[in-house]
Amino acid sequence: MGEQDENRTGLSAEWAPRGVDVSIPSIARVYDAALGGKDNFAVDRVVADELIAAVPGARDGALANRAILSRGVRFMVEQGIDQFLDLGSGLPSAENTHQVAQRHNPQASVVYVDIDPIVLAHGRAMLAENSRTRVVTADARDAKAVLALPEVQELIDLDRPVGLLMVAIVHHLEDDEDPAGVVRTYLDALPSGSYLFLTHFWANGTREAQVIEQVLHGAHNTGRFRSREEITTFFDGLDLVEPGLVNLPLWRPDDRVPDPLPVSGTLLLGGIARKP
Ligand SMILES: C[S@@+](CC[C@H](N)C(=O)[O-])C[C@H]1O[C@@H](n2cnc3c(N)ncnc32)[C@H](O)[C@@H]1O
C-alpha cells in the first residue's frame, strides 16, 4: 500500500489493498464520500456527488444516521450492554461504535463486520491498540457463519445480552435475500435482554427518496426504500423502546430538532428494541 496523499479529496488508486477493484463503486466508500470522508476512490466520489447534486440534503441524511448511531450505542450501554455486534459497520468515521461504547464502559467489546475488505484495512490500522475490538470481513447475510467467526466467539458471549447493530445495512438486502429471515437468525441466537438497533431507508413518498433509490440502484444494484410497515416487521417479537420507529433526528435527540424536519431528516427510520 502506498501513502495516502493528504492533498487529495480521497484515496488514489495505488492505495487500494490487494483484491479491491477501484473501478467499481462500493457502498462503504460511497457512504464515506457522502459523509465528507477521505477513504474513497474517484469512482465512489462520482456516485456521492451525483447523490448530493440530485438531493442536496443527502449528506445531512448520512450525518443524521451517524448521529443516531452514537446516541443509540450510548443508550444501550446505559442499559448495561457491554458487547456489540456491528453488522455493515462501514469505514471508520467520527464516533465509531467502540469509541462511544468504551467511553462509557472501557471494558465494552465490539466486533465490526463488513463485506467490504477496505473496511478491514482501515479498521486494523485504527484498532491496532484496542484489545476489546475486532474488525472482520464477512457477509452479514450468512448469520450462522458470522456468529461462528472466531472473532465473534472470542469477544461476544452469546449467553449474555448483546447489542446487535444493523444500522443502514438491511436496506442493502433485496426482498429475495430474505432480510427479515437474516435479522431473525441473529436474534434467535441472542439471549433475552439483547437489543436490536436498526435504521433503514424509508419510502416516504418524496422525490428525494425516489432519486436516491434510483442512483444507488444504478451504481450498486442495491439500496431499497421500504414502507414503515415493512421496516416494522424487522422488530417482530421485540419490544420497541420509546419513541419507537421514528425519523432518525427524533430518536432521543440531544438537541432541539427542527419542526417540521427537513427532507434529509425523513429519509430513514430507526429504532431500538429489546428482546423480551
Ligand atoms: C451505508 S453503510 C452504513 C455504515 C454504518 N453502519 C453506519 O450506519 O454508519 C452500509 C455498509 O453495509 C455494508 N454491507 C452491505 N452489504 C453487506 C453484507 N451483505 N454484509 C456485510 N456488510 C454489508 C457496506 O459495505 C457498507 O459498509
The ligand as an ORCA input file, in Angstrom:
! r2SCAN-3c Opt
* xyz 0 1
  C     -24.471      2.796      4.453
  S     -23.138      1.904      5.131
  C     -23.542      2.002      6.866
  C     -22.313      2.040      7.769
  C     -22.635      2.165      9.256
  N     -23.408      1.055      9.743
  C     -23.373      3.440      9.534
  O     -24.583      3.374      9.667
  O     -22.753      4.499      9.618
  C     -23.589      0.237      4.744
  C     -22.476     -0.748      4.992
  O     -23.011     -2.075      4.890
  C     -22.028     -2.871      4.262
  N     -22.701     -4.054      3.699
  C     -23.594     -4.085      2.675
  N     -23.989     -5.362      2.467
  C     -23.339     -6.128      3.372
  C     -23.333     -7.527      3.673
  N     -24.085     -8.384      2.969
  N     -22.546     -7.958      4.677
  C     -21.782     -7.101      5.390
  N     -21.736     -5.773      5.155
  C     -22.513     -5.294      4.165
  C     -21.397     -1.980      3.227
  O     -20.124     -2.423      2.799
  C     -21.341     -0.656      3.985
  O     -20.122     -0.502      4.661
*
